[in-house]
Amino acid sequence: MELYDPFAAIRTQYVFFTGKGGVGKTSTACATAVALADAGQKVLPRLKGPETEVVIVTLPEATPVYEALRLEEDLKRTRLCSRWWIINRCFSQTAAQSPLLKAKADREIPWINQVAAHSGSHAAVIPWKQSEIKGKVLVTL
């Protein structure tokens, strides 16, 4: 699986982040914008065009993945490109010790694998964090 690189967005003039509510779209979009702005790129939200790319953000669970897949089909009908997927809040990427959290982590793996296969390994996995991620910490994701 290839890691998400915000600097790959430089090849694209516009990048949209989309997905089910509560999956981390705003955090991921902000982290990308901060990284690009720090690198001297102009960061300005725009509407769709041929140079626009959509990044789909989901959780490693059935409903968010299925909803994101349906969203991707809708985007294709509008001719918006979606190459990257971000799988946010993954317990499988933590050192959880609780049997309940370990079981949850194990149930995430098939969904992570499905997204990775569907996206041609253009998927980034972000681990679950105990506290809200804000400010400059965003760019370390």
C-alpha positions as CSV (number, residue, x, y, z in Angstrom):
1,M,0.0,0.0,0.0
2,E,1.3,3.4,-1.0
3,L,1.3,6.2,1.6
4,Y,-0.7,9.3,1.0
5,D,1.7,12.1,0.0
6,P,0.2,15.6,0.2
7,F,2.9,16.9,-2.2
8,A,1.5,14.6,-4.9
9,A,-1.4,17.1,-4.9
10,I,1.0,19.6,-6.6
11,R,0.5,17.6,-9.8
12,T,-3.2,18.4,-9.5
13,Q,-4.6,21.9,-9.4
14,Y,-7.6,21.1,-7.2
15,V,-8.1,18.4,-4.6
16,F,-11.4,17.7,-2.8
17,F,-11.7,15.6,0.3
18,T,-15.0,13.7,0.7
19,G,-16.6,10.9,2.6
20,K,-19.1,10.0,5.3
21,G,-19.6,12.5,8.2
22,G,-17.1,12.1,11.0
23,V,-14.4,10.3,9.2
24,G,-11.8,13.1,9.3
25,K,-12.2,14.9,6.0
26,T,-11.6,18.3,7.5
27,S,-8.5,17.2,9.4
28,T,-7.0,15.5,6.3
29,A,-7.8,18.5,4.1
30,C,-6.3,20.9,6.6
31,A,-3.1,18.8,7.0
32,T,-2.7,18.7,3.2
33,A,-3.3,22.5,2.9
34,V,-0.9,23.3,5.6
35,A,1.8,21.1,4.1
36,L,1.3,22.6,0.7
37,A,1.2,26.2,2.0
38,D,4.4,25.6,4.0
39,A,6.0,24.3,0.8
40,G,5.1,27.6,-0.9
41,Q,2.2,26.4,-2.9
42,K,-0.9,28.6,-3.3
43,V,-3.8,27.0,-1.5
44,L,-7.3,28.2,-2.6
45,P,-10.5,26.1,-2.7
46,R,-12.1,25.9,-6.2
47,L,-14.9,24.2,-7.9
48,K,-14.7,21.2,-10.2
49,G,-12.7,21.2,-13.4
50,P,-10.5,18.8,-15.3
51,E,-7.6,19.4,-13.0
52,T,-9.7,18.5,-9.8
53,E,-9.0,15.4,-7.8
54,V,-11.2,14.1,-5.0
55,V,-9.7,12.3,-2.0
56,I,-12.2,10.0,-0.3
57,V,-12.0,9.7,3.4
58,T,-13.6,6.7,5.2
59,L,-13.5,4.6,8.3
60,P,-12.5,0.9,8.2
61,E,-16.1,-0.3,8.7
62,A,-18.8,-1.7,6.4
63,T,-21.2,1.3,6.3
64,P,-18.6,4.0,5.7
65,V,-16.8,2.0,3.0
66,Y,-20.0,1.1,1.2
67,E,-21.2,4.7,1.3
68,A,-17.8,5.9,0.1
69,L,-18.0,3.5,-2.8
70,R,-21.5,4.8,-3.8
71,L,-20.2,8.3,-3.5
72,E,-17.3,7.5,-5.8
73,E,-19.8,6.2,-8.4
74,D,-21.7,9.5,-8.1
75,L,-18.5,11.4,-8.6
76,K,-17.6,9.4,-11.7
77,R,-21.0,10.5,-13.2
78,T,-20.0,14.1,-12.7
79,R,-16.5,13.4,-14.2
80,L,-14.7,14.1,-10.9
81,C,-11.6,11.9,-10.5
82,S,-10.9,10.0,-7.3
83,R,-7.6,8.3,-7.0
84,W,-6.7,8.5,-3.3
85,W,-8.5,7.0,-0.3
86,I,-7.8,7.8,3.3
87,I,-8.8,5.3,5.9
88,N,-9.1,7.2,9.2
89,R,-9.3,6.2,12.9
90,C,-7.8,2.7,12.5
91,F,-7.4,0.7,15.7
92,S,-5.5,-1.9,13.7
93,Q,-2.7,0.6,13.5
94,T,-2.4,1.0,17.3
95,A,-1.0,-1.1,20.1
96,A,-4.5,-1.6,21.7
97,Q,-4.4,-4.0,24.6
98,S,-8.1,-4.3,25.3
99,P,-9.7,-7.5,24.0
100,L,-12.6,-5.4,22.7
101,L,-10.3,-3.0,20.8
102,K,-8.2,-5.9,19.5
103,A,-11.4,-7.5,18.2
104,K,-12.4,-4.2,16.5
105,A,-8.9,-3.9,15.0
106,D,-9.2,-7.4,13.6
107,R,-12.5,-6.6,12.0
108,E,-11.0,-3.5,10.3
109,I,-8.4,-5.5,8.3
110,P,-10.8,-6.8,5.6
111,W,-12.2,-3.2,5.0
112,I,-8.7,-1.8,4.8
113,N,-7.7,-4.5,2.3
114,Q,-10.8,-3.9,0.3
115,V,-10.1,-0.2,0.0
116,A,-6.5,-0.8,-0.8
117,A,-7.4,-3.3,-3.6
118,H,-10.2,-1.0,-4.9
119,S,-7.9,2.0,-5.0
120,G,-5.0,0.2,-6.6
121,S,-3.1,0.7,-3.3
122,H,-3.6,4.4,-3.4
123,A,-4.8,4.4,0.2
124,A,-3.4,5.9,3.4
125,V,-4.2,4.4,6.8
126,I,-4.3,6.8,9.7
127,P,-4.3,5.3,13.2
128,W,-6.9,6.1,15.8
129,K,-5.7,8.8,18.2
130,Q,-6.9,9.2,21.8
131,S,-7.2,13.0,21.6
132,E,-8.4,15.3,18.8
133,I,-5.6,16.1,16.3
134,K,-5.3,19.9,15.8
135,G,-2.9,22.5,14.6
136,K,0.6,21.7,13.4
137,V,0.2,18.1,14.6
138,L,-2.0,17.6,11.5
139,V,1.0,17.7,9.1
140,T,2.6,14.8,10.9
141,L,-0.1,12.4,9.9
